[in-house]
Amino acid sequence: MPGLLEDYDSLTSATLSFGPKSAAMSSIFTRVVAQINLLFSWRWWWERQHRDAAWLLPCCPSSFIPRNPINNDHLFSTVIYYSSFLHAHEMTRYNSTLCILFDLAYTICGDQSYLTLIDRTVPIDLRNTTHRSPLCLPSDPELSQQTAAGEHLRSIEYALSEEAYIAASGLFLLLGLNLTYKALPVDDPLTGWIRKICRQIGTLSGFKVGVHFKPAERVTKEMQWARFYPKEEGE
């Protein structure tokens, strides 16, 4: 998605402010929707090629999955394993990119109305097939920024496992986690876990960017919304 990450940073910066009819905002939004549709086309292709490449396993006591501070249960009861690291890498990149695009669309719209503009139609050749994978499809009603982030984070344990891990995978994981981190709401309980796992990956792989992971200043959706649509005097 060339240029969109730069636009994302500009869009959420404290110095940028423009009205709802801004041509720049409209152009960015059109590109975001086009990129989501393109990403969904790739996801349907992946489903055709690798529909049995992922499955669920229960979380073990030593799982990387974060725990609920109230009852100490894992936030997810299962993790996602893959038939190869390549498949895991492809899906983590897909989900982290989808998180960013969904977040950018929401930031511009202020709500989820953008979902009505996205093509979630099941391709004709897949309409009579049985979906056995635990991975969400573009047509799934529950697909959202949160489910994409959860799918991404539930794949980290496999990517760090002995059977899948290679030295270069640390950098790939850090890049994807950074994107997912940026897209999550500021108060999401997973953000603290992402910071922790990035430091662990940095130590394991030798990439100092993970060990010294310090995310940029985050803002709430309300703060973003107020920048784009400042109240008129008297409101």
Disulfide bonds with the S-S distance in Angstrom:
none
